């Protein structure tokens, strides 16, 4: 049996390692370029990304989520919302994260044939979970479920009292690669936004346009310090929104 000299074997390993780094760098450049291309045209609800707390550890952060335009079914117009949250993720296991958030949000609903109705900010909250399906050589695959509910203040238009609730549901599947201080990710999501409206006590639930509920997700975690990072996320779909959060681990 023949053996490679130690020096040659070492050089071979170094070349393989260098080749792996170059491939990772190419993936990073392609993904970031695609991400910023998506962000130029449309944005998305937060999927939290693939960064998850270890068992019995926490992530916390401040998040802004602004829906600029979401079309409703049956020509009911469109809805907008701005939401701000304090969010918390707990590692029940290394492969399972429980995600919670609380804060405030508003709703602006614009029917096609009448003026926009603006509901002033009040309580908003959310919950969800993420499952780590794969984690090897800096590659991660994560499945997630998230729900946000916004309950703004009621208002009177003439003698009619109006109340509204916005429910945002989503399922997502993401794949990421960690390179240097960046963790870019790509994936797909299915989402649905329900606008629930009461006028003179009569309740009506209006769902999203069901032809515009599946989209492509692109995002990135940017490491600012050892335990602090920024998350930016976008989605290529007719829904237009932006999600940005500043996070830390402990």
PyMOL commands that set and color helices and strands:
alter all, ss='L'
color gray80, all
select helices_A, chain A and resi 6-41
alter helices_A, ss='H'
color red, helices_A
select strands_A, chain A and resi 58-71+78-93+96-110+117-136+139-150+155-157+160-179+182-199+202-206+214-225+228-236+240-249
alter strands_A, ss='S'
color yellow, strands_A
deselect
rebuild
show_as cartoon
